[in-house]
Amino acid sequence: RGEGAERLGKRDLCSEEGDFSLPMGIYQQKGIESLYAEGTRGSMFTKDQLNTIRIWGTFTPASGDAFTYINGDTYTKQTNEEFTTPEVYLWPGSGTLKFDAFANLPDNVTINNENSVVTSITYTAPTDVANQKDIIYASASVSGDYGQAVPLTFEHILAAVNFKVGTIAHG
């Protein structure tokens, strides 16, 4: 864990025979700047590198079931800093439209949907640090017949996994 990491919880890892358990703390560190030694993680993706994003949009009408309205389309940054797609989407009407946006996605990422809602991603990071990607994600929901640009704030979601081992029994 990095300095200032927030502790999210504690779990015990048990042996297959159940004869001992290994306590494990679960921490979350937001931001990856200067926390780890050079060469131990992929490079950080920055705002200046953000030229395309992929969007999934889930629309939930006031009455009825949610459905996928935008299915992983690629949006490209324009000179006015807004992102657009060649396909024109009209606002689907009254209800809630949830946007899930990803950038810097590697080719082998699978976006998992459950009932038309993005629930998780599946990805195996390469062992070669130079090929590891800093995936970023943003989400926004708007209600009503909104009909205008939707602001997105991106965060790093898959930048680094770091193991720090201390002195503990059976550790």
C-alpha angles and dihedrals in degrees: 000000000000128000111284094017114162114238109231100179150310131259135178120229109210130202117245089251092048093231095127142009130216115215114226129189119213115216135179123208117190113210126019103218113140095337099116136043116269112268095027097093140024118269119274117260112231137201090253090062093051105109102135134028133184117227133201114189123194118194121201112188120213088257120023142038127310118258137184108263099171116028111199097307118173115241121197127212115249127205090265090060092251122122122229139176127217088240114077115224120198117212103266095226135254115354137066124306115196119196123203112189128187131184134187090026116175118229094251097058119117118202108214120214127192117188089346092306123115104241106166147337128243116214138152111209116224116249090226104087092210089063097048116110130213101226116204128198140191132183133191135170125200130183135208127022090320099166100176141088114300117219116228127197112201125212132186109256106168106026105123145353112202129183119206116185122200133184108283137143112280088004 
